[in-house]
Amino acid sequence: MIKENIQDFKSKIPENVTLVAVSKTKPIEDLQEAYDAGQRILGENKIQEMVDKYDALPKDIKWHMIGHLQSNKVKYMAHFVDLIHGVDKLKTLKVINKEAKKHDRVIKVLLQAKIAKEDSKFGLSFNEIDAILTSEEIATLQNIKVVGFMGMATFTEDKEQLKEEFSSLKNFFDTQKSKNSDLEILSMGMSGDYQLAIENGSTMIRVGSSIFGSRNYYE
Ligand SMILES: *Cc1c(COP(=O)(O)O)cnc(C)c1O
């Protein structure tokens, strides 16, 4: 089924939208099946789990870290991670920069914006993002590149609310983009809300359960 699901997604999403297949908690065989179906971008939310899977699978897979980061574990993925989605502190950017430097790499990151009305979600306000992007400090971090933003909407069926949350981040993204040509990725949308996210400007969707089936536990 995984193969069919990947093909189905590839055929229904627009060409300018990138699919991240979120394989967290799933066994290696499932990831291999996605790979065999042509999927080359996989998303994980735990560093150790991603490292184990990286070691076991073909090396042309692009690994995206989509979970909340623990700074002390960044070093384990610094040699291979392709994109880190959920950065919400300048301090974490510094840690990533330091670890990337050890491998002579520039690691791409997305800043996580808080768009959900819920309290539990991580993320920065638009003002905080603006402050980071214009800070003197970020200009000194040569081994990271902020290439866009990531947002998670409220877990709700209310389409108007989702639309409002996604489009607010899209508007902010467009404003920032006009000042900073490095910004090219807007990561919004999961299994339950990716259509609305795409309609409201997403360029990258993170889809887990609609590809791999439901998980036994969440995060
Ligand atoms: C698990 C997860 C996803 C995928 O969720 P699904 O609802 O299974 O598609 C997307 N983004 C983040 C940050 C996640 O943790």
The ligand as an ORCA input file, in Angstrom:
! r2SCAN-3c Opt
* xyz 0 1
  C       4.167     13.340     12.735
  C       4.333     14.662     12.104
  C       3.812     14.900     10.816
  C       2.994     13.890     10.032
  O       1.753     13.704     10.624
  P       0.572     12.884      9.889
  O      -0.650     13.435     10.487
  O       0.796     11.458     10.231
  O       0.680     13.129      8.443
  C       4.055     16.136     10.252
  N       4.753     17.091     10.898
  C       5.267     16.887     12.119
  C       6.033     17.986     12.762
  C       5.072     15.676     12.766
  O       5.576     15.490     13.989
*
